[in-house]
Amino acid sequence: MGTNVQSLSQELLGTAALPGQAAAPAPAGRVSRAAAPASVFLAVTSIPVGNNPVGLAIAPSSDLYVANSGSANASAINTTTDTVIGGLIGVGGTPVWLTVAPNGNAYVPNSGSNTVSVINTATNTVVGAPIAVGNQPAVVAAVPGGRVYVTNFAANTVTVIDTTLNTVIGAPIAVGAQPVGVAVAPNGNAYVTNRGSNTVTVIDTATNTVIGAPIPVGAQPNFVAIAPNGNAYVANIGSNTVTVINTISNTVVGAPIAVGNQPWGIAVGADGIAYTANRAANSVTVFDTATATVVGAPIPVGAGPIAVTVAPNNKVYVSNINGNNVSVIQFDPTLTSINPTQGPIAGGTIVTINGTNLTGASVDFGGIPATGVSVNATGTQITATTPPGAAAGPVTVTVTTPGGSASLVNGFTYLLPVHATSLVATPALSKLFPPHVYFPYLTAKLTDQVTGLPVPGQTISFKIGSNLVGTATTDAQGVARFNETLILTLILANGGYDAEFAGGSTGSAVLSPSSDHAGVIEP
């Protein structure tokens, strides 16, 4: 590292080789999409931040905050655009694993100065003076009700801070040796990983007292995350595993889950998918907490991945302590529906597309880009405006993101515009006594009322009463003609005839039905 981030008394961020573990490989480069196996998850972006980034936390705005341990500051990242917001925010010495409390403030433990800095994430400014805590504060976790819990790595304690007053509450809580990670379960208990004693201590946050005996886990437990199923998942640096703890019974569940080399960080998304930052392997392991099974191959990221978090839009962010950057993993998008499913060929229909991993999406309809594309904060819904279609009929809707693409085959149908028509039938001409036809044809003219033009090539039906007596096709002037010579008697008996157009299409418009009744005129 360019900056010495090791304490004189303990090696909170030390990278010394652990027994039975391989040395870290050379930094991994970006994976080629062409060379990657199908369905592999790729780190598609690398965002430069400060020196030796460690902790990651998501604010209510969905912005990501990064604690840069080697440069004593924090970076803010827009998780929609994956760009850094503003300048670096100065904090204390060697900031490590931070959190954002429900009040929107970020609490940054400064392991080099034994304090916690508070950042207002609305203004990205430091609030008040640093809060003095124990020796080498490591990780901060928030609980409902306005408190945060700070593990003190070199003091073997946890400090509690009131986030309303930003003051310490009560005496430090004694835990195991070298506490690092802390996370709060739905039942309100805080789970503290004790790296030096290979255990997890449970704290009742209602009383700030330790519950029961420490829970044995793997070697050198470093970080802990709570899954939607309520279980606590503990990343064990020294055994390359994750231990699962049932937070109701406070007992270990099943066998440890094997992950990558030196898993320093762990996070679980809202969908129950977990991620470990494997510092010595420059990779991230993915596993499903519902089945406790690893999903796919490890994902190559930057140099020395040490922490990981999942944003509301389901992007995964990994801090690379040796690379001075944050890797972004975005999954292939999935599509579930589009509404409405049809609209005019002229375009301009506002549609809603539902799915997952849609952040940063572009949309096309039959290969033609949509306009007005916007994606919600969670990356699950797109709003877009259809472009003009090349032809009437169904087209495939394709969504493309930095993580890949997905399609709804024949998901949207372009419709021709509907034009009203008028049909004008000419009265039959006859001399009644004796019957004699002066004009031997019945005629009807079809007109497109939108364009005002005659419509050729359409079928007109001629009826007397309920009886169809014949059909004719409109000519270039829109006129259909039918010989009345043989049916004059019926026409006279019924006082005329009816002409009907059942509707049709010209290729540029759908024509609506129309009809007309014509009587008999005696010259």
C-alpha positions in Angstrom: 0.0 0.0 0.0 1.1 3.5 -0.6 0.1 4.4 3.0 0.8 2.5 6.2 -2.7 1.5 7.5 -1.5 -0.9 10.2 -1.8 -0.1 13.8 1.2 -0.3 16.1 -0.6 -2.7 18.4 -2.9 -4.7 16.1 -3.2 -5.4 12.4 -6.8 -4.6 11.7 -6.2 -4.2 8.0 -3.0 -6.4 7.9 -2.5 -8.8 4.9 0.0 -11.2 6.4 -0.3 -14.7 5.0 -2.5 -16.9 7.2 -1.7 -20.5 8.0 -2.5 -22.8 5.2 -3.5 -20.0 2.8 -2.0 -19.1 -0.5 -0.5 -15.7 -1.2 -2.7 -13.2 -3.1 -2.4 -13.6 -6.9 -1.6 -10.7 -9.2 -4.4 -8.2 -9.6 -7.1 -9.5 -11.9 -7.9 -7.6 -15.0 -11.2 -6.9 -16.5 -12.9 -10.0 -17.9 -13.6 -10.2 -21.6 -17.3 -10.7 -22.4 -16.4 -12.9 -25.3 -14.3 -15.2 -23.2 -16.7 -15.4 -20.2 -18.9 -18.4 -19.8 -22.6 -18.0 -20.3 -24.4 -16.5 -17.3 -21.2 -15.4 -15.6 -21.4 -12.3 -13.5 -18.9 -9.6 -14.6 -17.4 -6.6 -12.9 -18.3 -4.2 -15.6 -17.0 -0.9 -14.1 -14.2 0.2 -12.0 -14.5 3.6 -10.2 -11.4 5.3 -8.9 -11.7 6.6 -5.3 -9.2 7.5 -2.5 -6.3 5.5 -1.2 -6.9 2.0 0.2 -10.7 2.0 0.2 -12.3 -0.3 2.8 -15.8 0.3 4.0 -18.9 0.7 1.9 -22.4 2.0 2.9 -25.6 3.0 1.0 -27.4 6.2 2.0 -31.2 6.8 1.7 -30.5 8.6 -1.5 -29.0 5.3 -2.9 -25.6 7.0 -3.1 -22.6 4.9 -2.0 -20.1 6.1 0.6 -16.6 4.7 0.6 -14.1 5.0 3.5 -10.6 5.5 2.1 -8.3 4.2 4.8 -5.1 5.4 3.2 -6.1 9.0 2.6 -8.2 9.7 5.6 -11.3 10.6 3.7 -14.5 9.3 2.1 -15.8 9.3 -1.4 -19.5 9.5 -2.5 -20.7 7.6 -5.6 -23.9 7.9 -7.6 -25.1 4.3 -8.0 -27.2 5.1 -11.0 -24.4 6.6 -13.1 -21.4 5.0 -11.1 -19.6 8.3 -11.0 -18.0 10.1 -8.0 -20.0 12.9 -6.5 -18.1 16.0 -5.6 -14.7 16.0 -3.8 -13.2 13.8 -1.1 -14.7 14.3 2.4 -12.1 14.5 5.1 -12.5 12.4 8.2 -10.2 10.9 10.8 -7.1 8.7 10.6 -7.4 5.4 8.8 -11.2 5.3 8.3 -12.5 1.7 7.8 -16.0 0.1 7.8 -18.6 2.8 7.9 -22.4 2.7 8.0 -25.3 5.0 7.3 -27.9 5.4 10.0 -31.6 5.8 9.5 -31.3 9.6 10.0 -29.2 9.7 6.8 -25.8 10.4 8.6 -22.8 8.3 7.8 -20.8 7.1 10.8 -17.1 6.5 9.9 -14.9 4.7 12.4 -11.4 6.1 12.3 -9.2 3.2 13.5 -6.1 5.4 13.4 -7.5 8.1 15.7 -9.9 6.2 17.9 -12.9 8.3 16.8 -16.0 8.2 14.7 -16.7 11.0 12.2 -20.2 11.9 11.2 -21.1 12.9 7.6 -24.4 14.5 6.6 -25.1 12.6 3.4 -27.5 15.3 2.2 -24.7 17.9 2.1 -21.6 15.6 2.2 -20.2 17.7 5.0 -18.8 16.5 8.4 -21.1 17.1 11.4 -19.6 18.3 14.6 -16.4 17.1 16.2 -15.3 13.4 16.0 -16.8 11.2 18.6 -14.2 9.5 20.9 -14.7 5.7 21.1 -12.5 2.7 22.0 -9.1 1.7 20.7 -9.0 1.0 17.0 -12.7 1.3 16.1 -13.4 -1.1 13.1 -17.1 -1.4 12.1 -20.3 0.5 12.8 -23.8 -0.9 12.6 -27.1 1.0 13.1 -30.2 -0.1 15.0 -33.7 1.3 14.8 -34.3 3.9 17.4 -31.3 6.2 16.9 -28.2 4.3 17.9 -25.1 2.8 16.3 -22.8 0.2 17.6 -19.0 0.5 17.1 -16.6 -2.4 17.5 -13.2 -1.5 19.0 -10.7 -4.0 17.6 -7.8 -3.3 20.1 -10.1 -2.8 23.1 -12.2 -5.9 22.8 -15.3 -3.8 23.3 -18.3 -2.3 21.6 -19.3 1.4 22.0 -22.8 2.6 21.6 -23.5 6.1 20.1 -26.8 8.0 20.3 -27.3 9.3 16.7 -29.6 12.1 17.9 -27.0 13.7 20.1 -23.9 12.0 18.6 -22.7 11.2 22.0 -21.6 7.9 23.6 -24.2 6.0 25.7 -23.1 4.1 28.8 -19.9 2.1 29.3 -18.3 0.0 26.5 -19.7 -3.5 26.2 -17.1 -6.2 26.6 -17.0 -8.8 23.8 -14.4 -11.3 22.5 -10.9 -10.7 21.3 -10.4 -8.4 18.3 -14.0 -7.6 17.4 -14.5 -6.5 13.9 -17.9 -7.0 12.2 -21.2 -6.2 13.7 -24.7 -6.6 12.3 -28.2 -6.3 13.8 -30.8 -9.0 13.3 -34.6 -8.3 13.0 -35.0 -9.4 16.6 -32.8 -6.5 17.6 -29.8 -8.5 18.7 -26.3 -7.4 17.5 -23.9 -10.0 16.3 -20.2 -9.2 16.8 -17.4 -11.2 15.1 -14.4 -11.7 17.3 -11.4 -12.3 14.9 -9.0 -13.1 17.7 -11.2 -15.7 19.5 -13.0 -17.3 16.5 -16.4 -16.6 18.0 -19.4 -14.4 17.7 -20.8 -12.4 20.6 -24.5 -11.6 20.8 -25.7 -8.3 22.3 -29.2 -7.5 23.3 -29.5 -3.9 22.0 -32.5 -3.3 24.2 -30.4 -3.7 27.3 -26.9 -3.5 25.9 -25.9 -6.7 27.6 -24.3 -9.8 26.2 -26.6 -12.8 25.7 -25.3 -16.3 26.5 -21.9 -17.7 25.6 -19.9 -16.7 22.5 -20.8 -18.8 19.4 -17.9 -20.7 17.9 -17.5 -20.1 14.2 -14.6 -20.5 11.7 -11.1 -19.2 11.9 -10.7 -15.4 12.1 -14.3 -14.3 11.6 -14.1 -10.8 10.1 -17.5 -9.6 8.9 -21.1 -10.5 9.4 -24.3 -9.9 7.4 -28.0 -10.6 8.1 -30.0 -12.2 5.3 -33.7 -11.7 4.6 -34.3 -15.1 6.2 -33.0 -13.7 9.5 -29.9 -15.8 9.7 -26.4 -14.2 10.3 -23.7 -15.1 7.8 -20.1 -14.8 9.1 -17.1 -14.6 6.8 -14.1 -16.4 8.2 -10.8 -15.1 6.8 -8.7 -18.0 8.1 -10.8 -20.9 7.0 -12.1 -19.5 3.7 -15.7 -20.2 4.7 -19.0 -18.7 5.8 -20.7 -19.8 9.0 -24.5 -19.6 9.2 -26.1 -18.7 12.6 -29.8 -19.0 13.4 -30.5 -15.7 15.1 -33.5 -17.2 16.9 -31.7 -20.0 18.6 -28.2 -18.5 18.4 -26.8 -21.8 17.1 -24.8 -22.6 14.0 -26.8 -24.0 11.1 -25.4 -26.7 8.8 -21.8 -27.0 7.5 -19.7 -23.9 6.7 -20.1 -22.7 3.1 -16.8 -22.8 1.2 -16.0 -19.6 -0.6 -12.8 -17.9 -1.9 -9.4 -17.3 -0.4 -9.5 -14.9 2.7 -13.2 -13.7 2.6 -12.9 -10.3 4.4 -16.3 -8.9 3.5 -19.8 -10.3 3.1 -23.2 -8.8 2.1 -26.6 -10.2 1.4 -29.0 -8.6 -1.1 -32.8 -8.3 -0.7 -33.2 -11.3 -2.9 -31.2 -13.5 -0.5 -28.1 -13.8 -2.7 -24.9 -13.4 -0.7 -21.5 -12.1 -1.8 -18.1 -12.5 -0.2 -15.1 -10.3 -1.0 -12.1 -12.7 -1.3 -9.1 -10.5 -0.6 -6.4 -13.0 -1.4 -8.1 -14.2 -4.6 -9.2 -10.9 -6.1 -12.6 -12.2 -6.5 -16.2 -12.3 -5.3 -18.0 -15.5 -4.5 -21.8 -15.7 -4.9 -24.0 -18.0 -3.0 -27.8 -18.5 -2.4 -28.7 -18.2 1.2 -31.9 -20.2 0.6 -29.9 -23.3 -0.4 -26.5 -22.5 1.0 -25.0 -23.3 -2.3 -22.4 -21.4 -4.4 -23.7 -19.9 -7.7 -21.4 -20.0 -10.7 -17.7 -19.3 -10.7 -16.0 -16.5 -8.6 -16.2 -13.1 -10.2 -12.9 -11.4 -10.8 -12.7 -7.9 -9.4 -9.9 -5.5 -8.5 -6.8 -5.9 -6.3 -7.5 -6.8 -2.7 -11.3 -6.8 -2.4 -12.0 -6.2 1.2 -15.7 -5.1 1.5 -18.9 -5.6 -0.5 -22.4 -4.2 -0.4 -25.5 -4.4 -2.5 -27.3 -1.3 -3.7 -31.1 -1.0 -3.9 -30.8 -1.3 -7.7 -29.1 -4.8 -7.1 -25.7 -3.7 -8.3 -22.9 -5.1 -6.2 -20.0 -2.8 -5.1 -16.6 -4.1 -4.0 -13.9 -2.0 -2.5 -10.4 -3.0 -3.6 -7.9 -1.9 -0.9 -4.8 -2.4 -3.1 -6.4 -1.0 -6.3 -7.7 2.4 -4.9 -11.0 1.7 -6.7 -14.4 0.2 -6.4 -15.6 -2.6 -8.7 -19.2 -2.6 -9.8 -20.9 -5.9 -10.6 -24.1 -5.6 -12.6 -26.1 -8.7 -13.5 -27.8 -9.4 -16.8 -31.3 -7.8 -16.9 -34.4 -9.8 -16.7 -37.8 -8.8 -18.2 -41.2 -10.0 -16.9 -43.8 -7.7 -18.6 -44.6 -4.7 -20.7 -47.7 -2.6 -20.6 -49.4 -1.6 -22.8 -48.6 -4.3 -25.3 -49.7 -2.4 -28.4 -49.8 1.1 -29.8 -49.9 3.1 -33.0 -47.3 2.7 -35.7 -46.6 6.4 -35.4 -45.0 5.8 -32.0 -45.5 7.9 -28.9 -46.9 5.2 -26.7 -45.6 5.5 -23.1 -44.9 1.9 -21.9 -43.8 0.4 -18.6 -41.4 -2.5 -18.6 -40.9 -4.6 -15.5 -38.0 -6.8 -14.6 -34.7 -6.7 -12.6 -31.2 -5.3 -12.9 -32.5 -2.6 -15.3 -30.3 0.3 -14.1 -28.5 2.1 -17.0 -30.9 0.6 -19.6 -31.5 1.6 -23.2 -34.6 0.1 -24.9 -35.3 -0.6 -28.6 -38.5 -1.8 -30.4 -37.7 -3.9 -33.4 -34.2 -2.4 -33.4 -35.4 1.2 -33.2 -34.3 3.1 -30.1 -37.0 4.3 -27.7 -37.0 7.8 -26.3 -37.6 9.2 -22.8 -36.1 6.1 -21.1 -36.1 6.3 -17.3 -35.4 3.6 -14.7 -36.7 3.6 -11.1 -34.2 3.6 -8.1 -34.4 -0.1 -7.6 -33.8 -1.0 -11.2 -37.0 -2.9 -11.5 -39.1 -0.7 -13.8 -38.5 1.2 -17.0 -40.7 3.9 -18.5 -40.1 4.6 -22.2 -41.8 6.1 -25.3 -42.1 3.9 -28.3 -40.4 5.2 -31.6 -42.3 5.1 -34.9 -42.5 1.5 -36.1 -41.1 0.3 -39.4 -44.2 -1.7 -40.2 -47.4 -2.8 -38.5 -47.3 -6.0 -36.4 -45.4 -7.4 -33.5 -41.8 -6.5 -32.7 -39.2 -7.7 -30.1 -38.5 -5.3 -27.3 -34.9 -5.4 -26.2 -33.4 -3.9 -23.0 -29.6 -3.4 -22.8 -27.6 -2.5 -19.7 -23.9 -2.5 -18.8 -24.6 -6.1 -17.5 -26.1 -7.5 -20.7 -29.4 -7.6 -22.6 -32.8 -9.2 -22.4 -35.7 -9.3 -24.8 -39.5 -9.8 -24.9 -40.0 -11.5 -28.2 -43.0 -10.0 -30.0 -43.6 -8.0 -26.8 -45.2 -5.0 -28.5 -47.5 -4.8 -31.5 -47.6 -1.7 -33.7 -51.1 -0.9 -34.9 -52.2 1.0 -38.0 -54.3 4.1 -37.3 -58.0 3.6 -37.6 -59.7 5.9 -40.2 -63.4 6.4 -40.3 -65.1 5.9 -43.7 -68.2 7.1 -45.3 -70.2 5.1 -47.9 -72.7 6.9 -50.1 -75.1 4.7 -52.1 -76.8 6.2 -55.2 -80.6 5.7 -55.4 -81.8 3.2 -58.0 -83.4 5.0 -61.0 -86.5 3.5 -62.5 -89.7 4.3 -64.4 -92.5 2.6 -62.4 -95.2 2.2 -65.1 -94.2 0.1 -66.9 -91.1 -0.9 -64.9 -88.0 0.2 -66.8 -84.4 0.7 -65.7 -82.9 3.9 -66.9 -79.5 3.2 -65.2 -78.7 -0.5 -64.9 -76.2 -0.2 -62.0 -76.4 0.3 -58.3 -73.4 2.4 -57.2 -71.8 3.2 -53.8 -68.7 5.4 -53.2 -66.3 4.7 -50.3 -64.3 7.7 -48.9 -61.6 7.8 -46.2 -62.9 10.5 -43.8 -59.4 11.3 -42.4 -57.7 11.9 -45.7 -60.8 12.8 -47.7 -59.7 10.5 -50.5 -61.6 7.8 -52.3 -60.7 4.2 -51.2 -60.0 1.7 -54.0 -59.8 -2.1 -53.7 -62.4 -2.6 -51.0 -65.4 -5.0 -51.1 -68.9 -3.5 -50.9 -71.9 -5.7 -50.2 -75.3 -4.9 -51.7 -78.3 -6.1 -49.8 -82.1 -6.0 -50.3 -83.7 -6.4 -46.9 -81.6 -9.1 -45.2 -80.7 -10.8 -48.4 -77.2 -10.4 -49.9 -77.6 -10.0 -53.6 -74.0 -9.4 -54.6 -70.7 -7.7 -54.0 -68.4 -5.4 -55.9 -64.9 -3.9 -55.5 -64.3 -0.2 -55.4 -62.4 1.2 -58.3 -59.8 4.0 -58.4 -62.5 6.5 -57.7 -63.7 4.5 -54.7 -66.9 3.5 -56.5 -68.4 0.0 -56.5 -71.0 -0.9 -59.2 -73.5 -3.8 -59.2 -75.9 -4.6 -62.0 -79.5 -4.1 -60.8 -81.3 -5.3 -64.0 -82.3 -8.7 -62.6 -83.2 -7.5 -59.1 -85.2 -4.4 -59.9 -88.5 -6.0 -58.8 -87.0 -6.7 -55.4 -85.6 -3.2 -55.1 -89.0 -1.8 -55.9 -90.7 -4.1 -53.4 -88.3 -3.1 -50.6 -88.2 0.6 -51.4 -84.5 0.6 -52.2 -81.3 -1.3 -51.2 -78.4 -1.2 -48.7 -74.7 -0.9 -49.4 -72.3 -2.1 -46.6 -68.6 -1.9 -46.0 -67.4 -4.4 -43.4 -64.1 -2.6 -42.8 -60.6 -3.3 -44.1 -57.1 -2.0 -44.5 -55.1 0.0 -47.0 -51.7 -0.9 -45.6 -51.3 2.6 -44.0 -54.6 2.6 -42.1 -57.3 0.4 -40.7 -60.7 1.4 -42.2 -63.8 1.3 -40.0 -67.1 -0.1 -41.3 -69.7 2.1 -42.9 -73.1 1.6 -44.7 -75.8 3.5 -46.5 -79.4 3.0 -47.6 -80.5 4.2 -51.0 -84.1 4.5 -52.1 -85.6 4.5 -55.6 -86.0 7.7 -57.7 -88.5 7.8 -60.6 -87.2 10.0 -63.4 
